[in-house]
Each structure stands twice: as C-alpha cells, then as structure tokens.
Amino acid sequence: MWKEFKEFIFTGNVIDFAIAVILAGAVGLVVNGFVNDIIMPIVGNFAGGVDFGDKMLALGDKVNEDGSPANAIRYGKWFNTIINLLIVGFVLFMLGKAKIKFMGAAPAPDPTADQALLAEIRDALKK
C-alpha cells in the first residue's frame, strides 16, 4: 500500500496540482488585498464615502467587548467577496484568452476506435 501511495503522490499531476493550489492561495491574497485596499475605497467614495467592509445588520442587542454586534449579518464583507470573485474570474478569463492567442487552441484529440467506427456508421447511413 505504501508503494502505491508513493507512486500516486509523486506523479506529475499530483505535484502540478499541489503547486497550483499553493499559487492560487497566494494569488487569492493578492486579489483580496487589491479589492479591500484599492477597489473598495474607490467604490465607497463613489457611493458617498461608505466603507462596505463594515456594513452589517445587527440581529440582537448583545455586543462584543469592542462594541461590535455579537450576532450580525455582515453583508459588507460578502459584497467584498463578490467583487473578489468577479476580479478573479475576469483575470482567469483574460489569461485563458492570452494563452489561446499566444499558444493557439489545443488541437482536437484523435478519435478513439469507437468514435471512428461510429463516424463510419453515420456516414454509411447518410448514403
């Protein structure tokens, strides 16, 4: 079992996936900082000086030691998360477009034997 696990863990796909996850975490921190420190202050400025990160709906009278509500719906943080998602999605879209532009689209894989046989049957039926 140990040998099988070692073979699995050291395959190229697993290591590539681990690298991608680590890089995604780092990119997530950068995007989060970009949204919270650059984008949201600009959006807040155009919305009348509102800081969306602090927006919440208190669900009771209890408060924490710092004076913030003990139980609240923090919709401002959720709004920041949606902005993060949109920016990450846009960046990934642009990276995909750039990859296709510079490297070309991935060639279509050759059909399998079953697919070739089905294509022959389809062509024969058309005749």
Secondary structure, DSSP 8 states (H G I E B T S, - for coil): -HHHHHHHHTSHHHHHHHHHHHHHHHHHHHHHHHIIIIIHHHHHHHTTS--GGG--EE-SS-B-TTSSBSSEE-HHHHHHHHHHHHHHHHHHHHHHHHHHHHH---------HHHHHHHHHHHHHH-
